[in-house]
Amino acid sequence: MSETLGKLREIQLEVDSILSNAYIDKLEGSINWGDLRCVNVSQCLNVYNEVYYTVEIEEASPTAYKLQEYVFYKLFEKYPDLDIRVSTEW
């Protein structure tokens, strides 16, 4: 497994752990807590040669901003040097 693939998998496992430990009653929005999971993590390179990561969480509304923010800040605590963007989708 390449170093990059290993990092992507590590982030995915961390997101799933964050989701399983989230406080259901404190996070607003349309969220299917029973099936909530991280379905993809991507490493991206833009035209400015900047690297960032995208995290896709499935089974929550695209407007579940409190959940997105919660996951973002938890990831930032563990990976302060990574530019990570979190999105949710059904």
N, C-alpha and C positions, 0 to 999 in steps of 0.2 A: 504494500500500500504506500503510495507516495505521501510525502510530508503534507502536501496541500489537502489531499483527500482525508488524511488522518485528522487534520485541523477542522475540516468541515464536519466530519462525523462527531468529533469532540464537541463542537458547538451545538450540533443537533441534540446530542444526549443531554447537554446542559440545559437547553431550552425545554426539553421534555421533563427534566427534573424540576425546573422552575415552574412549569405548568402544573405538575402534580402537587407542588407545595403551595400553590397560589391560594389566597384567601377568597373563596367563592363569594362570600357575602360582601366583600369590600370592592370587588371589581364589577363595574356596571357595564351594560351592553348586552347585545344578543350573543350569547355564548352557549354552545352545546358542551357542557363540562364533561359529559360521558365519553365523547370521542375526540376531545381537544388534543391536538398533537402537532409537532413540527414535521412537516412533510418534505421540506427542502431547505438546504443552505447552499448558497452559491457564492463563489468568489468572483468579483467583477473588476474589470480594469476599464476606466473610461478614457476618453480622448486626451485628457490632461495627465495621463499616466498615474492616476490615483487609484489605489486598490481599496475596495470596500466589500462588505459581505451583506447579502440579503438573507433574511430568515423568513420563511413562509409558514404561517400557522394556519391549520385548517380546522374548520368547525367553529368559526366565530365570524361575526359580521365584519365586513371591511371597515365599518365605522366603530369598531370596538377599540376606541382610542385609549381608554384606561388600561386595557389589557396590553396593547402594543407598548404603551409607555412603561408599564410595570416590567415587562420582559426586557425592554431596552435597558432600563436602569439596572436590573439584576445582571444582565450581560456586561454592562459597563463596569460594574464592580469587579467582575472576574477578568475581563479583557479590556482594560482602559486604553490600550494602544490600538485597538481595532475600531474601524469605522463600520458600525453594524446598523443596518436598517431593518425594521421589523414590519411585516404586513400580515393581515389576517384575511381569510377568505372562507367561503362556504365550500 
